[in-house]
Amino acid sequence: MIALSGEDKMRTVLIILFALAACTAAGATPLPAADKAALMTGTNNSCLENQVKDPANKAMTVGQLQTYCDCYARAFSDFMQVEDLDRNKDALTPETMKKAGEFSQACAASALKK
């Protein structure tokens, strides 16, 4: 066992506290269930409304569009954290836009299989 002086013990305790604080600050807070459900419903409704109006989707069935929007809304609401809501309140951040594009591609591929 290593014997530490009082100063070394205090330094060790401070390092541990700072490390814990950094981990906590970097951690993301999941959305409460009600907020997640509201985000998923709003995203799904908006998605479906926009996809039905898009002339590029004329050949797709309503069922395919629903499958796509369900998938996208679920992925988007799973990704979003409490901290993201404030960062994305005015416009989506580049990180969120990138993830949204990934969700869109994956969900489009899934919807076209059906």
N, CA, C and O atoms as CSV, one atom per row, in Angstrom:
chain,resi,resn,atom,element,x,y,z
A,1,MET,N,N,0.838,-1.171,0.000
A,1,MET,CA,C,0.000,0.000,0.000
A,1,MET,C,C,0.887,1.241,0.000
A,1,MET,O,O,1.924,1.274,0.663
A,2,ILE,N,N,0.475,2.249,-0.742
A,2,ILE,CA,C,1.250,3.486,-0.836
A,2,ILE,C,C,0.709,4.474,0.191
A,2,ILE,O,O,-0.498,4.702,0.272
A,3,ALA,N,N,1.599,5.049,0.961
A,3,ALA,CA,C,1.196,6.054,1.951
A,3,ALA,C,C,1.222,7.425,1.279
A,3,ALA,O,O,2.225,7.815,0.681
A,4,LEU,N,N,0.102,8.153,1.384
A,4,LEU,CA,C,0.007,9.483,0.791
A,4,LEU,C,C,-0.022,10.528,1.895
A,4,LEU,O,O,-0.600,10.321,2.962
A,5,SER,N,N,0.607,11.636,1.614
A,5,SER,CA,C,0.557,12.755,2.559
A,5,SER,C,C,-0.821,13.396,2.466
A,5,SER,O,O,-1.588,13.079,1.557
A,6,GLY,N,N,-1.134,14.266,3.364
A,6,GLY,CA,C,-2.419,14.966,3.360
A,6,GLY,C,C,-2.640,15.727,2.069
A,6,GLY,O,O,-3.747,15.731,1.532
A,7,GLU,N,N,-1.603,16.367,1.567
A,7,GLU,CA,C,-1.697,17.125,0.329
A,7,GLU,C,C,-1.954,16.193,-0.856
A,7,GLU,O,O,-2.759,16.507,-1.733
A,8,ASP,N,N,-1.274,15.054,-0.881
A,8,ASP,CA,C,-1.463,14.085,-1.962
A,8,ASP,C,C,-2.867,13.486,-1.925
A,8,ASP,O,O,-3.476,13.246,-2.968
A,9,LYS,N,N,-3.379,13.245,-0.710
A,9,LYS,CA,C,-4.736,12.708,-0.586
A,9,LYS,C,C,-5.751,13.709,-1.142
A,9,LYS,O,O,-6.670,13.335,-1.871
A,10,MET,N,N,-5.575,14.980,-0.789
A,10,MET,CA,C,-6.480,16.022,-1.262
A,10,MET,C,C,-6.402,16.125,-2.785
A,10,MET,O,O,-7.430,16.257,-3.448
A,11,ARG,N,N,-5.207,16.068,-3.337
A,11,ARG,CA,C,-5.016,16.137,-4.788
A,11,ARG,C,C,-5.715,14.948,-5.454
A,11,ARG,O,O,-6.379,15.114,-6.477
A,12,THR,N,N,-5.571,13.768,-4.888
A,12,THR,CA,C,-6.202,12.570,-5.435
A,12,THR,C,C,-7.722,12.698,-5.403
A,12,THR,O,O,-8.401,12.371,-6.376
A,13,VAL,N,N,-8.247,13.175,-4.283
A,13,VAL,CA,C,-9.699,13.360,-4.158
A,13,VAL,C,C,-10.184,14.368,-5.190
A,13,VAL,O,O,-11.211,14.142,-5.829
A,14,LEU,N,N,-9.472,15.472,-5.365
A,14,LEU,CA,C,-9.872,16.485,-6.344
A,14,LEU,C,C,-9.827,15.938,-7.766
A,14,LEU,O,O,-10.720,16.222,-8.565
A,15,ILE,N,N,-8.813,15.167,-8.087
A,15,ILE,CA,C,-8.716,14.571,-9.420
A,15,ILE,C,C,-9.911,13.648,-9.670
A,15,ILE,O,O,-10.509,13.668,-10.745
A,16,ILE,N,N,-10.243,12.851,-8.672
A,16,ILE,CA,C,-11.381,11.940,-8.811
A,16,ILE,C,C,-12.680,12.724,-8.986
A,16,ILE,O,O,-13.508,12.375,-9.827
A,17,LEU,N,N,-12.860,13.781,-8.194
A,17,LEU,CA,C,-14.075,14.599,-8.307
A,17,LEU,C,C,-14.168,15.274,-9.666
A,17,LEU,O,O,-15.244,15.305,-10.263
A,18,PHE,N,N,-13.063,15.814,-10.167
A,18,PHE,CA,C,-13.073,16.448,-11.486
A,18,PHE,C,C,-13.355,15.420,-12.583
A,18,PHE,O,O,-14.072,15.708,-13.541
A,19,ALA,N,N,-12.795,14.236,-12.440
A,19,ALA,CA,C,-13.037,13.180,-13.425
A,19,ALA,C,C,-14.514,12.782,-13.425
A,19,ALA,O,O,-15.109,12.596,-14.487
A,20,LEU,N,N,-15.100,12.652,-12.243
A,20,LEU,CA,C,-16.521,12.315,-12.153
A,20,LEU,C,C,-17.390,13.426,-12.716
A,20,LEU,O,O,-18.371,13.160,-13.410
A,21,ALA,N,N,-17.037,14.660,-12.423
A,21,ALA,CA,C,-17.795,15.798,-12.947
A,21,ALA,C,C,-17.723,15.839,-14.466
A,21,ALA,O,O,-18.722,16.126,-15.126
A,22,ALA,N,N,-16.563,15.559,-15.020
A,22,ALA,CA,C,-16.410,15.561,-16.479
A,22,ALA,C,C,-17.256,14.459,-17.106
A,22,ALA,O,O,-17.876,14.671,-18.148
A,23,CYS,N,N,-17.286,13.304,-16.490
A,23,CYS,CA,C,-18.090,12.197,-17.007
A,23,CYS,C,C,-19.574,12.524,-16.933
A,23,CYS,O,O,-20.325,12.210,-17.857
A,24,THR,N,N,-19.994,13.137,-15.867
A,24,THR,CA,C,-21.392,13.489,-15.693
A,24,THR,C,C,-21.797,14.550,-16.695
A,24,THR,O,O,-22.872,14.458,-17.288
A,25,ALA,N,N,-20.960,15.556,-16.897
A,25,ALA,CA,C,-21.272,16.625,-17.844
A,25,ALA,C,C,-21.332,16.092,-19.265
A,25,ALA,O,O,-22.148,16.549,-20.065
A,26,ALA,N,N,-20.485,15.141,-19.583
A,26,ALA,CA,C,-20.451,14.590,-20.935
A,26,ALA,C,C,-21.591,13.618,-21.169
A,26,ALA,O,O,-21.946,13.347,-22.317
A,27,GLY,N,N,-22.169,13.092,-20.107
A,27,GLY,CA,C,-23.249,12.128,-20.248
A,27,GLY,C,C,-24.507,12.798,-20.750
A,27,GLY,O,O,-24.773,13.961,-20.446
A,28,ALA,N,N,-25.270,12.062,-21.516
A,28,ALA,CA,C,-26.514,12.594,-22.057
A,28,ALA,C,C,-27.679,12.121,-21.194
A,28,ALA,O,O,-27.669,11.013,-20.658
A,29,THR,N,N,-28.678,12.981,-21.074
A,29,THR,CA,C,-29.855,12.673,-20.280
A,29,THR,C,C,-30.980,12.222,-21.210
A,29,THR,O,O,-31.433,12.999,-22.051
A,30,PRO,N,N,-31.429,10.988,-21.069
A,30,PRO,CA,C,-32.516,10.519,-21.932
A,30,PRO,C,C,-33.775,11.363,-21.734
A,30,PRO,O,O,-34.033,11.877,-20.646
A,31,LEU,N,N,-34.539,11.491,-22.795
A,31,LEU,CA,C,-35.803,12.209,-22.693
A,31,LEU,C,C,-36.762,11.435,-21.800
A,31,LEU,O,O,-36.800,10.205,-21.852
A,32,PRO,N,N,-37.535,12.136,-20.983
A,32,PRO,CA,C,-38.595,11.457,-20.235
A,32,PRO,C,C,-39.561,10.799,-21.222
A,32,PRO,O,O,-39.714,11.276,-22.346
A,33,ALA,N,N,-40.200,9.728,-20.818
A,33,ALA,CA,C,-41.062,8.951,-21.715
A,33,ALA,C,C,-42.127,9.810,-22.396
A,33,ALA,O,O,-42.373,9.648,-23.591
A,34,ALA,N,N,-42.755,10.711,-21.665
A,34,ALA,CA,C,-43.810,11.548,-22.252
A,34,ALA,C,C,-43.240,12.482,-23.315
A,34,ALA,O,O,-43.861,12.686,-24.358
A,35,ASP,N,N,-42.062,13.051,-23.056
A,35,ASP,CA,C,-41.433,13.943,-24.029
A,35,ASP,C,C,-40.992,13.176,-25.272
A,35,ASP,O,O,-41.116,13.662,-26.396
A,36,LYS,N,N,-40.479,11.980,-25.052
A,36,LYS,CA,C,-40.044,11.146,-26.171
A,36,LYS,C,C,-41.253,10.760,-27.036
A,36,LYS,O,O,-41.179,10.794,-28.264
A,37,ALA,N,N,-42.346,10.401,-26.397
A,37,ALA,CA,C,-43.556,10.034,-27.136
A,37,ALA,C,C,-44.094,11.223,-27.927
A,37,ALA,O,O,-44.513,11.073,-29.075
A,38,ALA,N,N,-44.082,12.407,-27.308
A,38,ALA,CA,C,-44.556,13.612,-28.000
A,38,ALA,C,C,-43.655,13.950,-29.196
A,38,ALA,O,O,-44.145,14.322,-30.262
A,39,LEU,N,N,-42.345,13.817,-29.011
A,39,LEU,CA,C,-41.406,14.071,-30.106
A,39,LEU,C,C,-41.631,13.065,-31.231
A,39,LEU,O,O,-41.629,13.435,-32.405
A,40,MET,N,N,-41.824,11.803,-30.879
A,40,MET,CA,C,-42.030,10.774,-31.899
A,40,MET,C,C,-43.326,11.029,-32.670
A,40,MET,O,O,-43.350,10.916,-33.895
A,41,THR,N,N,-44.390,11.370,-31.964
A,41,THR,CA,C,-45.678,11.629,-32.620
A,41,THR,C,C,-45.590,12.852,-33.525
A,41,THR,O,O,-46.045,12.816,-34.668
A,42,GLY,N,N,-45.008,13.925,-33.018
A,42,GLY,CA,C,-44.878,15.144,-33.822
A,42,GLY,C,C,-44.005,14.937,-35.046
A,42,GLY,O,O,-44.327,15.412,-36.135
A,43,THR,N,N,-42.899,14.226,-34.866
A,43,THR,CA,C,-41.998,13.956,-35.985
A,43,THR,C,C,-42.693,13.082,-37.018
A,43,THR,O,O,-42.589,13.331,-38.220
A,44,ASN,N,N,-43.395,12.068,-36.555
A,44,ASN,CA,C,-44.096,11.156,-37.459
A,44,ASN,C,C,-45.166,11.901,-38.256
A,44,ASN,O,O,-45.251,11.745,-39.474
A,45,ASN,N,N,-45.978,12.704,-37.581
A,45,ASN,CA,C,-47.050,13.437,-38.260
A,45,ASN,C,C,-46.496,14.410,-39.292
A,45,ASN,O,O,-46.989,14.483,-40.418
A,46,SER,N,N,-45.472,15.152,-38.903
A,46,SER,CA,C,-44.849,16.111,-39.815
A,46,SER,C,C,-44.221,15.397,-41.010
A,46,SER,O,O,-44.351,15.836,-42.152
A,47,CYS,N,N,-43.545,14.299,-40.726
A,47,CYS,CA,C,-42.903,13.510,-41.774
A,47,CYS,C,C,-43.941,13.027,-42.783
A,47,CYS,O,O,-43.766,13.209,-43.988
A,48,LEU,N,N,-45.001,12.423,-42.308
A,48,LEU,CA,C,-46.010,11.865,-43.202
A,48,LEU,C,C,-46.657,12.957,-44.049
A,48,LEU,O,O,-46.880,12.778,-45.246
A,49,GLU,N,N,-46.955,14.087,-43.417
A,49,GLU,CA,C,-47.553,15.205,-44.155
A,49,GLU,C,C,-46.621,15.674,-45.275
A,49,GLU,O,O,-47.061,15.907,-46.401
A,50,ASN,N,N,-45.341,15.808,-44.958
A,50,ASN,CA,C,-44.384,16.276,-45.962
A,50,ASN,C,C,-44.121,15.233,-47.046
A,50,ASN,O,O,-44.000,15.576,-48.223
A,51,GLN,N,N,-44.033,13.973,-46.656
A,51,GLN,CA,C,-43.728,12.924,-47.634
A,51,GLN,C,C,-44.887,12.703,-48.604
A,51,GLN,O,O,-44.659,12.441,-49.785
A,52,VAL,N,N,-46.113,12.805,-48.128
A,52,VAL,CA,C,-47.276,12.635,-49.002
A,52,VAL,C,C,-47.328,13.762,-50.041
A,52,VAL,O,O,-47.724,13.531,-51.184
A,53,LYS,N,N,-46.936,14.960,-49.656
A,53,LYS,CA,C,-46.971,16.122,-50.564
A,53,LYS,C,C,-45.810,16.134,-51.558
A,53,LYS,O,O,-45.896,16.797,-52.592
A,54,ASP,N,N,-44.738,15.419,-51.266
A,54,ASP,CA,C,-43.543,15.455,-52.106
A,54,ASP,C,C,-43.786,14.691,-53.417
A,54,ASP,O,O,-44.041,13.487,-53.390
A,55,PRO,N,N,-43.708,15.385,-54.565
A,55,PRO,CA,C,-43.937,14.724,-55.854
A,55,PRO,C,C,-42.964,13.566,-56.122
A,55,PRO,O,O,-43.287,12.650,-56.878
A,56,ALA,N,N,-41.805,13.604,-55.519
A,56,ALA,CA,C,-40.816,12.539,-55.720
A,56,ALA,C,C,-41.304,11.209,-55.143
A,56,ALA,O,O,-40.784,10.152,-55.501
A,57,ASN,N,N,-42.285,11.252,-54.264
A,57,ASN,CA,C,-42.794,10.034,-53.622
A,57,ASN,C,C,-44.079,9.519,-54.259
A,57,ASN,O,O,-44.758,8.665,-53.689
A,58,LYS,N,N,-44.415,10.037,-55.442
A,58,LYS,CA,C,-45.679,9.691,-56.094
A,58,LYS,C,C,-45.838,8.181,-56.304
A,58,LYS,O,O,-46.949,7.657,-56.217
A,59,ALA,N,N,-44.751,7.494,-56.576
A,59,ALA,CA,C,-44.822,6.053,-56.843
A,59,ALA,C,C,-44.908,5.211,-55.568
A,59,ALA,O,O,-45.149,4.006,-55.637
A,60,MET,N,N,-44.715,5.829,-54.426
A,60,MET,CA,C,-44.742,5.080,-53.163
A,60,MET,C,C,-46.171,5.002,-52.630
A,60,MET,O,O,-46.974,5.918,-52.805
A,61,THR,N,N,-46.456,3.891,-51.980
A,61,THR,CA,C,-47.779,3.735,-51.365
A,61,THR,C,C,-47.811,4.482,-50.032
A,61,THR,O,O,-46.772,4.801,-49.453
A,62,VAL,N,N,-49.018,4.749,-49.566
A,62,VAL,CA,C,-49.167,5.396,-48.260
A,62,VAL,C,C,-48.561,4.495,-47.185
A,62,VAL,O,O,-47.964,4.987,-46.228
A,63,GLY,N,N,-48.708,3.188,-47.338
A,63,GLY,CA,C,-48.129,2.243,-46.384
A,63,GLY,C,C,-46.613,2.352,-46.330
A,63,GLY,O,O,-46.026,2.309,-45.249
A,64,GLN,N,N,-45.975,2.493,-47.488
A,64,GLN,CA,C,-44.514,2.654,-47.513
A,64,GLN,C,C,-44.104,3.958,-46.840
A,64,GLN,O,O,-43.121,4.002,-46.100
A,65,LEU,N,N,-44.860,5.016,-47.100
A,65,LEU,CA,C,-44.548,6.302,-46.474
A,65,LEU,C,C,-44.748,6.229,-44.961
A,65,LEU,O,O,-43.962,6.797,-44.203
A,66,GLN,N,N,-45.790,5.536,-44.523
A,66,GLN,CA,C,-46.019,5.364,-43.092
A,66,GLN,C,C,-44.885,4.562,-42.460
A,66,GLN,O,O,-44.420,4.896,-41.370
A,67,THR,N,N,-44.443,3.517,-43.132
A,67,THR,CA,C,-43.333,2.704,-42.628
A,67,THR,C,C,-42.078,3.553,-42.502
A,67,THR,O,O,-41.371,3.489,-41.496
A,68,TYR,N,N,-41.807,4.350,-43.531
A,68,TYR,CA,C,-40.640,5.232,-43.506
A,68,TYR,C,C,-40.741,6.220,-42.343
A,68,TYR,O,O,-39.794,6.368,-41.570
A,69,CYS,N,N,-41.865,6.882,-42.219
A,69,CYS,CA,C,-42.011,7.912,-41.185
A,69,CYS,C,C,-42.004,7.318,-39.775
A,69,CYS,O,O,-41.453,7.921,-38.854
A,70,ASP,N,N,-42.607,6.151,-39.603
A,70,ASP,CA,C,-42.559,5.477,-38.295
A,70,ASP,C,C,-41.109,5.184,-37.914
A,70,ASP,O,O,-40.681,5.445,-36.789
A,71,CYS,N,N,-40.371,4.640,-38.867
A,71,CYS,CA,C,-38.960,4.299,-38.641
A,71,CYS,C,C,-38.149,5.551,-38.313
A,71,CYS,O,O,-37.377,5.570,-37.354
A,72,TYR,N,N,-38.334,6.595,-39.123
A,72,TYR,CA,C,-37.583,7.841,-38.943
A,72,TYR,C,C,-37.907,8.490,-37.597
A,72,TYR,O,O,-37.004,8.911,-36.873
A,73,ALA,N,N,-39.181,8.568,-37.270
A,73,ALA,CA,C,-39.594,9.203,-36.009
A,73,ALA,C,C,-39.049,8.440,-34.808
A,73,ALA,O,O,-38.622,9.040,-33.822
A,74,ARG,N,N,-39.067,7.114,-34.898
A,74,ARG,CA,C,-38.550,6.301,-33.795
A,74,ARG,C,C,-37.038,6.512,-33.643
A,74,ARG,O,O,-36.545,6.716,-32.534
A,75,ALA,N,N,-36.315,6.464,-34.751
A,75,ALA,CA,C,-34.853,6.642,-34.701
A,75,ALA,C,C,-34.493,8.038,-34.193
A,75,ALA,O,O,-33.580,8.194,-33.382
A,76,PHE,N,N,-35.210,9.042,-34.670
A,76,PHE,CA,C,-34.927,10.426,-34.272
A,76,PHE,C,C,-35.199,10.618,-32.781
A,76,PHE,O,O,-34.394,11.231,-32.080
A,77,SER,N,N,-36.314,10.104,-32.298
A,77,SER,CA,C,-36.640,10.278,-30.875
A,77,SER,C,C,-35.718,9.452,-29.984
A,77,SER,O,O,-35.460,9.836,-28.844
A,78,ASP,N,N,-35.218,8.327,-30.484
A,78,ASP,CA,C,-34.238,7.544,-29.719
A,78,ASP,C,C,-32.912,8.294,-29.616
A,78,ASP,O,O,-32.229,8.220,-28.595
A,79,PHE,N,N,-32.555,9.007,-30.665
A,79,PHE,CA,C,-31.289,9.744,-30.713
A,79,PHE,C,C,-31.310,10.988,-29.820
A,79,PHE,O,O,-30.325,11.285,-29.143
A,80,MET,N,N,-32.410,11.700,-29.820
A,80,MET,CA,C,-32.482,12.978,-29.115
A,80,MET,C,C,-32.419,12.783,-27.599
A,80,MET,O,O,-33.037,11.876,-27.041
A,81,GLN,N,N,-31.656,13.658,-26.959
A,81,GLN,CA,C,-31.501,13.670,-25.509
A,81,GLN,C,C,-31.996,15.029,-24.997
A,81,GLN,O,O,-32.215,15.950,-25.785
A,82,VAL,N,N,-32.166,15.146,-23.711
A,82,VAL,CA,C,-32.635,16.404,-23.119
A,82,VAL,C,C,-31.739,17.567,-23.563
A,82,VAL,O,O,-32.230,18.640,-23.913
A,83,GLU,N,N,-30.435,17.344,-23.544
A,83,GLU,CA,C,-29.500,18.410,-23.909
A,83,GLU,C,C,-29.638,18.822,-25.383
A,83,GLU,O,O,-29.355,19.966,-25.740
A,84,ASP,N,N,-30.072,17.887,-26.228
A,84,ASP,CA,C,-30.237,18.177,-27.655
A,84,ASP,C,C,-31.405,19.109,-27.916
A,84,ASP,O,O,-31.389,19.868,-28.885
A,85,LEU,N,N,-32.407,19.062,-27.072
A,85,LEU,CA,C,-33.585,19.894,-27.302
A,85,LEU,C,C,-33.223,21.366,-27.320
A,85,LEU,O,O,-33.699,22.107,-28.180
A,86,ASP,N,N,-32.387,21.803,-26.386
A,86,ASP,CA,C,-31.991,23.204,-26.343
A,86,ASP,C,C,-31.066,23.550,-27.504
A,86,ASP,O,O,-31.195,24.609,-28.119
A,87,ARG,N,N,-30.129,22.643,-27.800
A,87,ARG,CA,C,-29.173,22.909,-28.891
A,87,ARG,C,C,-29.853,22.971,-30.248
A,87,ARG,O,O,-29.351,23.636,-31.154
A,88,ASN,N,N,-30.973,22.299,-30.409
A,88,ASN,CA,C,-31.648,22.202,-31.698
A,88,ASN,C,C,-32.954,22.982,-31.757
A,88,ASN,O,O,-33.751,22.777,-32.672
A,89,LYS,N,N,-33.188,23.874,-30.794
A,89,LYS,CA,C,-34.496,24.528,-30.728
A,89,LYS,C,C,-34.755,25.475,-31.897
A,89,LYS,O,O,-35.894,25.586,-32.352
A,90,ASP,N,N,-33.725,26.158,-32.389
A,90,ASP,CA,C,-33.916,27.093,-33.505
A,90,ASP,C,C,-33.698,26.421,-34.857
A,90,ASP,O,O,-34.425,26.687,-35.814
A,91,ALA,N,N,-32.719,25.572,-34.929
A,91,ALA,CA,C,-32.400,24.833,-36.158
A,91,ALA,C,C,-31.580,23.618,-35.753
A,91,ALA,O,O,-30.915,23.619,-34.717
A,92,LEU,N,N,-31.636,22.590,-36.576
A,92,LEU,CA,C,-30.876,21.381,-36.253
A,92,LEU,C,C,-29.380,21.644,-36.373
A,92,LEU,O,O,-28.922,22.294,-37.313
A,93,THR,N,N,-28.636,21.132,-35.414
A,93,THR,CA,C,-27.180,21.264,-35.439
A,93,THR,C,C,-26.630,20.374,-36.556
A,93,THR,O,O,-27.315,19.455,-37.004
A,94,PRO,N,N,-25.401,20.638,-37.008
A,94,PRO,CA,C,-24.804,19.777,-38.041
A,94,PRO,C,C,-24.768,18.300,-37.623
A,94,PRO,O,O,-25.003,17.417,-38.448
A,95,GLU,N,N,-24.476,18.036,-36.358
A,95,GLU,CA,C,-24.452,16.646,-35.877
A,95,GLU,C,C,-25.830,16.004,-35.999
A,95,GLU,O,O,-25.950,14.863,-36.444
A,96,THR,N,N,-26.861,16.735,-35.606
A,96,THR,CA,C,-28.219,16.210,-35.679
A,96,THR,C,C,-28.645,16.035,-37.133
A,96,THR,O,O,-29.314,15.058,-37.473
A,97,MET,N,N,-28.261,16.976,-37.991
A,97,MET,CA,C,-28.575,16.861,-39.425
A,97,MET,C,C,-27.924,15.609,-40.011
A,97,MET,O,O,-28.538,14.890,-40.798
A,98,LYS,N,N,-26.685,15.359,-39.621
A,98,LYS,CA,C,-25.973,14.179,-40.121
A,98,LYS,C,C,-26.694,12.906,-39.693
A,98,LYS,O,O,-26.921,12.008,-40.505
A,99,LYS,N,N,-27.052,12.834,-38.410
A,99,LYS,CA,C,-27.750,11.651,-37.905
A,99,LYS,C,C,-29.116,11.508,-38.584
A,99,LYS,O,O,-29.524,10.398,-38.925
A,100,ALA,N,N,-29.816,12.612,-38.779
A,100,ALA,CA,C,-31.125,12.573,-39.431
A,100,ALA,C,C,-30.988,12.021,-40.853
A,100,ALA,O,O,-31.836,11.252,-41.303
A,101,GLY,N,N,-29.937,12.406,-41.549
A,101,GLY,CA,C,-29.689,11.877,-42.884
A,101,GLY,C,C,-29.437,10.378,-42.859
A,101,GLY,O,O,-29.905,9.645,-43.730
A,102,GLU,N,N,-28.695,9.930,-41.858
A,102,GLU,CA,C,-28.441,8.491,-41.714
A,102,GLU,C,C,-29.739,7.738,-41.439
A,102,GLU,O,O,-29.984,6.678,-42.014
A,103,PHE,N,N,-30.571,8.295,-40.551
A,103,PHE,CA,C,-31.860,7.664,-40.251
A,103,PHE,C,C,-32.719,7.598,-41.511
A,103,PHE,O,O,-33.353,6.583,-41.797
A,104,SER,N,N,-32.725,8.706,-42.258
A,104,SER,CA,C,-33.538,8.791,-43.456
A,104,SER,C,C,-33.152,7.710,-44.464
A,104,SER,O,O,-34.017,7.025,-45.010
A,105,GLN,N,N,-31.869,7.562,-44.705
A,105,GLN,CA,C,-31.403,6.554,-45.667
A,105,GLN,C,C,-31.766,5.145,-45.216
A,105,GLN,O,O,-32.275,4.347,-46.003
A,106,ALA,N,N,-31.504,4.843,-43.957
A,106,ALA,CA,C,-31.792,3.504,-43.437
A,106,ALA,C,C,-33.301,3.222,-43.482
A,106,ALA,O,O,-33.721,2.124,-43.846
A,107,CYS,N,N,-34.092,4.203,-43.116
A,107,CYS,CA,C,-35.543,4.005,-43.091
A,107,CYS,C,C,-36.120,3.924,-44.501
A,107,CYS,O,O,-37.064,3.172,-44.742
A,108,ALA,N,N,-35.562,4.688,-45.428
A,108,ALA,CA,C,-36.028,4.610,-46.827
A,108,ALA,C,C,-35.756,3.215,-47.373
A,108,ALA,O,O,-36.611,2.630,-48.037
A,109,ALA,N,N,-34.581,2.686,-47.100
A,109,ALA,CA,C,-34.249,1.341,-47.577
A,109,ALA,C,C,-35.202,0.315,-46.971
A,109,ALA,O,O,-35.643,-0.609,-47.654
A,110,SER,N,N,-35.512,0.477,-45.709
A,110,SER,CA,C,-36.426,-0.437,-45.026
A,110,SER,C,C,-37.842,-0.326,-45.603
A,110,SER,O,O,-38.505,-1.341,-45.815
A,111,ALA,N,N,-38.302,0.885,-45.853
A,111,ALA,CA,C,-39.659,1.098,-46.363
A,111,ALA,C,C,-39.815,0.553,-47.782
A,111,ALA,O,O,-40.879,0.049,-48.143
A,112,LEU,N,N,-38.768,0.652,-48.575
A,112,LEU,CA,C,-38.851,0.180,-49.963
A,112,LEU,C,C,-38.870,-1.331,-50.058
A,112,LEU,O,O,-39.296,-1.874,-51.077
A,113,LYS,N,N,-38.420,-2.026,-49.023
A,113,LYS,CA,C,-38.446,-3.483,-49.004
A,113,LYS,C,C,-39.852,-4.020,-48.839
A,113,LYS,O,O,-40.134,-5.166,-49.188
A,114,LYS,N,N,-40.739,-3.185,-48.301
A,114,LYS,CA,C,-42.102,-3.644,-47.994
A,114,LYS,C,C,-43.046,-3.416,-49.150
A,114,LYS,O,O,-44.228,-3.745,-49.056
